[in-house]
Amino acid sequence: MEKSAHKLELLKRIAALEKQELWHLDVEDDPETYPLMPDKIDYLNEKFSNKIKNKIANIFGARFFDKMIADRQLIIKEVRGIENFTAVKGGKIVTCNHFSITDNYAVWVALRDYMDGKMLYKVIREGNYTNPPKPFGLFMRHCNTLPLSSQKSTLVKFMKAFAELLKRGETILIYPEQGMWWNYRKPRPMQEGAFYLAVRNKAPIVPIFITMEDSDVIDSDGFFVQEYTLHILPAIYPDESLSKAEAKKDMQNRNYEAWVKTYEEFYKKPLKYGEQ
């Protein structure tokens, strides 16, 4: 099968961004968006109508991705280290490398039987909420998503909701690399947001790193469907003996180092950027 020209172009863009060390930029052509105003978001689904939409969206979302699993378009080969997740009681932040629209569902599948009936909350970019990519609008807006916003008043609302969710014992997924790099296997240097939120809320981070292997299935773009192994790593706690700035950087460094160690052990090679 001929490979998708779009996906081949994405791979070229990824190689160029890697060479320039522009780790956080997205390689996709994101649609135009507009600022998310505070009256347009109900982070905690306090309105009855949003509670209903949330239930419906999660039902349809599960059906959509479960069909992908049944059709072997999403393959979760193995989950390692679930004891590192269950050892952390109460609210927590989960970090994960971001390389596919399916990676958050893979995280959910790995964790859902150990979450006492709770849902997984996902921090997403503003544009994925205000102008979501088709056909994922329902999921992006109502599947327990927490959109960031360029509007200060909305960001204040986000911060309050984030803190409340952690107090309730929820699990919140953040992609610290920020942009999605399609099927990119290496860990990327991270943005500081997840670690700022962890220190601010005195919350632990449970790092997850997903490794990939080619399956025997070819997708509709002419590439091998990837088999995922989810590595759930030991929790990282804020060091209260440090200043907030130092504690944030310490968590950021430890998360990245844990991902690098996992990458090198799984693929049996040192991490080198600019090389395949």
Backbone torsions as a table, in degrees:
resi	resn	phi	psi	omega
1	MET	NA	137.3	178.4
2	GLU	-69.7	137.3	-177.7
3	LYS	-78.1	145.4	-179.2
4	SER	-59.7	128.7	177.7
5	ALA	-63.8	-34.7	179.5
6	HIS	-64.4	-46.0	-179.0
7	LYS	-67.7	-36.5	176.7
8	LEU	-63.6	-37.3	177.1
9	GLU	-66.8	-39.1	177.1
10	LEU	-60.0	-41.6	179.4
11	LEU	-63.3	-37.2	176.3
12	LYS	-65.3	-42.5	179.5
13	ARG	-64.2	-41.3	179.0
14	ILE	-61.2	-45.3	179.3
15	ALA	-60.6	-39.0	179.9
16	ALA	-68.6	-42.5	179.3
17	LEU	-67.4	-36.7	177.2
18	GLU	-62.3	-43.4	-179.7
19	LYS	-62.9	-35.8	-179.5
20	GLN	-87.4	-4.2	-178.4
21	GLU	59.7	37.8	175.5
22	LEU	-97.1	71.5	-165.9
23	TRP	-67.7	-30.2	-170.6
24	HIS	-90.9	-11.1	-174.7
25	LEU	-73.6	147.3	178.5
26	ASP	-85.9	142.4	-179.4
27	VAL	-92.1	-14.5	179.2
28	GLU	-77.6	156.8	173.2
29	ASP	-85.1	89.9	-176.1
30	ASP	-67.9	140.4	178.9
31	PRO	-67.5	158.9	176.1
32	GLU	-61.0	147.5	-178.7
33	THR	-137.2	-176.9	178.7
34	TYR	-144.4	159.5	-175.5
35	PRO	-62.9	142.4	176.8
36	LEU	-88.0	116.5	-179.0
37	MET	-88.4	152.7	-173.6
38	PRO	-61.0	-28.5	-179.6
39	ASP	-80.4	-2.4	-178.8
40	LYS	-103.1	7.6	-177.7
41	ILE	-139.0	134.9	177.7
42	ASP	-121.8	82.3	-171.3
43	TYR	-56.3	-37.3	-174.1
44	LEU	-99.1	9.7	-179.8
45	ASN	51.6	49.7	-179.1
46	GLU	-78.9	-25.7	177.6
47	LYS	-78.2	140.7	-178.6
48	PHE	-58.9	-41.5	-178.7
49	SER	-61.8	-37.1	179.3
50	ASN	-74.3	-29.8	174.1
51	LYS	-62.3	-42.9	179.7
52	ILE	-65.7	-47.2	179.1
53	LYS	-60.2	-37.5	179.1
54	ASN	-62.4	-44.5	179.8
55	LYS	-64.7	-44.8	-179.2
56	ILE	-63.8	-45.4	-178.2
57	ALA	-61.6	-41.6	179.8
58	ASN	-67.6	-34.3	176.7
59	ILE	-64.9	-49.6	-178.9
60	PHE	-68.2	-36.4	178.1
61	GLY	-62.9	-44.4	178.6
62	ALA	-62.7	-41.3	178.9
63	ARG	-62.6	-42.4	-178.2
64	PHE	-62.2	-51.1	-175.6
65	PHE	-77.3	-30.6	175.9
66	ASP	-66.1	-32.9	175.1
67	LYS	-66.5	-38.4	175.2
68	MET	-59.9	-40.4	177.8
69	ILE	-65.3	-44.7	180.0
70	ALA	-62.2	-36.0	-179.9
71	ASP	-86.0	2.3	-179.8
72	ARG	60.8	35.1	170.9
73	GLN	-96.3	-11.6	170.7
74	LEU	-134.9	116.8	-174.9
75	ILE	-122.1	114.0	175.9
76	ILE	-101.5	104.4	-174.3
77	LYS	-78.0	-41.9	-173.1
78	GLU	-160.3	149.4	172.5
79	VAL	-121.5	122.9	-179.5
80	ARG	-116.2	138.3	171.7
81	GLY	85.3	25.7	-179.4
82	ILE	-58.9	-25.5	179.2
83	GLU	-63.0	-24.0	177.2
84	ASN	-71.4	-28.0	176.2
85	PHE	-78.9	-48.2	-175.5
86	THR	-68.5	-21.2	179.3
87	ALA	-70.3	-18.7	-177.1
88	VAL	-96.7	114.8	-179.9
89	LYS	-92.9	148.0	177.5
90	GLY	83.0	-167.2	-176.7
91	GLY	-65.9	144.5	-177.4
92	LYS	-153.0	157.5	173.8
93	ILE	-105.9	135.5	174.7
94	VAL	-111.8	130.6	173.9
95	THR	-107.0	148.6	-179.5
96	CYS	-150.7	146.8	173.7
97	ASN	-69.5	147.9	-169.8
98	HIS	-119.2	113.4	-174.5
99	PHE	-143.4	0.4	-175.9
100	SER	-163.0	156.5	173.2
101	ILE	-69.4	-12.6	-177.5
102	THR	-95.4	-8.6	-171.5
103	ASP	-67.4	-32.6	179.7
104	ASN	-70.1	-31.4	177.6
105	TYR	-72.5	-34.4	175.4
106	ALA	-61.4	-40.9	176.6
107	VAL	-62.8	-43.4	179.0
108	TRP	-61.2	-44.1	179.0
109	VAL	-61.2	-39.5	-178.9
110	ALA	-67.3	-33.7	-170.9
111	LEU	-102.6	-21.1	-165.2
112	ARG	-59.2	-32.4	-179.4
113	ASP	-75.9	-3.1	-175.7
114	TYR	-122.3	18.9	-173.7
115	MET	-113.2	13.4	175.4
116	ASP	53.3	40.0	176.6
117	GLY	81.2	0.2	179.4
118	LYS	-82.4	163.5	178.6
119	MET	-98.0	164.2	174.7
120	LEU	-95.9	122.6	176.7
121	TYR	-91.5	143.8	-176.2
122	LYS	-126.8	125.5	172.8
123	VAL	-79.6	129.5	-177.8
124	ILE	-129.5	164.6	178.4
125	ARG	-74.2	154.2	-176.6
126	GLU	-54.8	-46.3	-175.8
127	GLY	-65.4	-27.0	178.3
128	ASN	-72.4	-12.7	176.2
129	TYR	-99.4	-46.3	-176.3
130	THR	-77.1	-31.7	178.9
131	ASN	-143.5	70.9	-171.8
132	PRO	-69.2	150.3	177.7
133	PRO	-68.6	138.5	177.2
134	LYS	-73.5	145.2	1.5
135	PRO	-98.1	33.0	-168.4
136	PHE	-101.2	15.2	-176.3
137	GLY	-58.2	-46.0	-179.6
138	LEU	-61.1	-41.7	-178.7
139	PHE	-69.0	-43.8	-176.4
140	MET	-64.3	-31.9	-175.0
141	ARG	-92.7	-25.2	-169.6
142	HIS	-131.2	0.3	179.1
143	CYS	-93.0	58.9	176.6
144	ASN	55.9	45.9	178.9
145	THR	-97.5	150.6	-179.5
146	LEU	-125.4	86.6	-178.4
147	PRO	-71.4	133.5	169.2
148	LEU	-74.0	161.5	-178.6
149	SER	-141.4	149.2	174.9
150	SER	-80.8	-8.3	178.9
151	GLN	-88.5	125.1	-176.6
152	LYS	-58.8	-41.9	-177.9
153	SER	-65.0	-35.2	177.5
154	THR	-73.3	-36.1	178.9
155	LEU	-64.4	-37.1	175.9
156	VAL	-61.2	-42.5	178.3
157	LYS	-64.3	-39.3	177.1
158	PHE	-60.3	-47.2	-177.7
159	MET	-60.4	-41.8	179.7
160	LYS	-66.0	-42.2	179.7
161	ALA	-66.5	-40.7	-179.6
162	PHE	-59.9	-46.2	-179.8
163	ALA	-64.5	-40.2	-179.8
164	GLU	-64.9	-40.7	179.0
165	LEU	-62.4	-42.5	177.8
166	LEU	-64.1	-39.3	177.3
167	LYS	-62.9	-32.7	179.2
168	ARG	-77.5	-5.9	179.6
169	GLY	87.6	21.3	-178.4
170	GLU	-81.6	164.0	175.4
171	THR	-109.4	129.5	-175.8
172	ILE	-121.7	123.5	179.4
173	LEU	-91.2	129.5	175.6
174	ILE	-128.6	139.4	173.1
175	TYR	-97.2	98.1	-174.8
176	PRO	-71.0	-16.7	176.3
177	GLU	-74.5	-23.0	178.3
178	GLN	83.8	-89.1	-175.0
179	GLY	-68.1	153.1	177.9
180	MET	-90.4	125.1	176.2
181	TRP	-112.4	110.5	-170.4
182	TRP	-58.5	123.2	176.3
183	ASN	53.3	26.4	178.7
184	TYR	-79.2	123.7	-171.1
185	ARG	-89.8	-19.3	-175.0
186	LYS	-85.4	150.0	170.3
187	PRO	-72.8	140.9	177.9
188	ARG	-107.1	148.4	170.7
189	PRO	-52.9	145.5	-166.1
190	MET	-106.1	155.5	169.0
191	GLN	-79.3	163.9	-170.4
192	GLU	-90.8	-8.3	-170.8
193	GLY	-55.6	-46.9	-177.8
194	ALA	-60.8	-36.2	-174.1
195	PHE	-81.6	-31.7	171.5
196	TYR	-61.1	-44.9	-179.4
197	LEU	-67.3	-35.5	178.8
198	ALA	-65.5	-46.5	-179.2
199	VAL	-67.6	-42.9	-179.9
200	ARG	-58.3	-38.3	-176.6
201	ASN	-102.4	6.2	-178.6
202	LYS	51.7	45.3	-174.8
203	ALA	-110.7	144.6	175.6
204	PRO	-76.7	155.9	172.9
205	ILE	-114.5	131.7	173.0
206	VAL	-107.3	105.6	-179.2
207	PRO	-74.6	138.7	171.5
208	ILE	-123.8	131.7	173.7
209	PHE	-123.2	127.2	-178.8
210	ILE	-101.5	122.5	174.7
211	THR	-99.8	159.6	-173.5
212	MET	-133.4	148.2	173.3
213	GLU	-138.4	146.3	176.1
214	ASP	-64.0	133.3	172.3
215	SER	-90.8	-170.3	176.2
216	ASP	-99.3	15.3	-178.1
217	VAL	-108.8	134.2	175.5
218	ILE	-99.8	132.2	179.4
219	ASP	-86.1	-179.4	-175.3
220	SER	-68.6	-12.7	177.9
221	ASP	-96.4	1.8	177.0
222	GLY	86.5	13.8	178.9
223	PHE	-112.3	155.5	176.1
224	PHE	-66.0	131.9	168.8
225	VAL	-63.7	138.1	-177.5
226	GLN	-89.3	139.6	171.6
227	GLU	-92.7	124.8	-175.2
228	TYR	-95.7	135.4	164.5
229	THR	-115.4	121.5	-179.3
230	LEU	-96.0	121.0	179.4
231	HIS	-103.9	108.0	178.0
232	ILE	-93.9	117.7	-168.0
233	LEU	-102.7	162.7	-179.2
234	PRO	-56.5	144.6	-177.4
235	ALA	-64.9	150.2	176.3
236	ILE	-115.7	126.2	-178.4
237	TYR	-109.6	147.2	175.1
238	PRO	-61.9	137.1	178.4
239	ASP	-88.6	105.3	-174.7
240	GLU	-74.7	-5.7	175.7
241	SER	-81.9	-10.8	-179.7
242	LEU	-98.8	162.1	170.2
243	SER	-65.8	163.7	-178.9
244	LYS	-61.2	-39.4	179.1
245	ALA	-65.2	-42.0	179.6
246	GLU	-69.2	-39.7	-180.0
247	ALA	-64.8	-38.9	178.2
248	LYS	-62.4	-47.3	-179.5
249	LYS	-66.0	-37.1	179.4
250	ASP	-62.4	-45.5	179.3
251	MET	-64.8	-41.3	179.5
252	GLN	-60.2	-45.7	-179.3
253	ASN	-66.3	-42.6	-178.2
254	ARG	-67.3	-36.5	176.9
255	ASN	-63.8	-47.4	-179.9
256	TYR	-62.9	-43.9	179.9
257	GLU	-61.9	-37.9	178.5
258	ALA	-65.9	-40.6	176.9
259	TRP	-64.3	-44.8	-179.2
260	VAL	-61.2	-44.8	179.1
261	LYS	-59.2	-42.9	179.6
262	THR	-65.1	-44.9	178.0
263	TYR	-57.0	-49.3	-174.9
264	GLU	-68.2	-36.5	179.6
265	GLU	-71.9	-38.5	-177.0
266	PHE	-73.3	-48.4	-176.4
267	TYR	-86.0	-6.8	177.0
268	LYS	57.2	46.6	175.7
269	LYS	-160.4	152.8	179.3
270	PRO	-71.3	149.9	177.3
271	LEU	-73.1	120.7	175.3
272	LYS	-135.5	124.6	176.7
273	TYR	-84.1	150.5	-179.5
274	GLY	86.1	3.0	177.5
275	GLU	-129.3	149.3	177.4
276	GLN	-82.7	NA	NA
